[in-house]
Amino acid sequence: MNLDLHYLMSTERYVLDMESFQMKNEAYYPLEWTFYGAANPTMLLTWDAERDRIRIRFEQYAVFLGTQEEHGMKEDGLWNEHPIVKLSASRLMSFASERMSIHPVNRNRGALAHYVIRTIEQEFHVLAYEDPTVEDLGKVGDTGVIVTEVLDQLEE
């Protein structure tokens, strides 16, 4: 299959490691991940305080399809160095369209796309009408507290 790829996170050679995943009972963002991220995977493996924290949220009509290990459909040519990829066509999307009747639902929302989030250990697959929001939560070691050292000046 000829894949039409769009890279949502333009950073190449950037690696994600999942901190948390929630399927929320919210009106607007039902799928939410928090990841640690770094250009150097060693920062993730050693829990370096300088690694980034990133939140990725999908809108209310998104469908979580699980991991590649769960559905077992390998997408040829998908491996790349971008952590989030948007596919306009894929084997998994074709399967979901045939078996899950996804196209008649919410047709007025536009074109459905297949999103792949790649982490060190696995890939997560989501079908959604809108691109996810990607938020930079700052560095892990950044508490927002500024420590100022005050030197006591003694007069003689």
Salt bridges, closest charged atoms under 4 A:
ASP4 OD1 - HIS6 NE2 3.61
GLU19 OE1 - ARG53 NH2 2.93
GLU26 OE2 - LYS24 NZ 3.50
GLU32 OE1 - LYS24 NZ 3.11
GLU32 OE2 - ARG55 NE 3.80
GLU32 OE1 - ARG57 NE 2.68
ASP52 OD1 - LYS139 NZ 2.64
GLU59 OE1 - ARG109 NH2 3.77
GLU81 OE2 - ARG13 NH1 3.37
GLU123 OE1 - HIS125 NE2 3.34
GLU130 OE2 - ARG109 NH2 2.61
ASP131 OD1 - LYS86 NZ 3.16
GLU135 OE1 - ARG55 NH1 3.55
GLU135 OE2 - ARG57 NH1 3.57
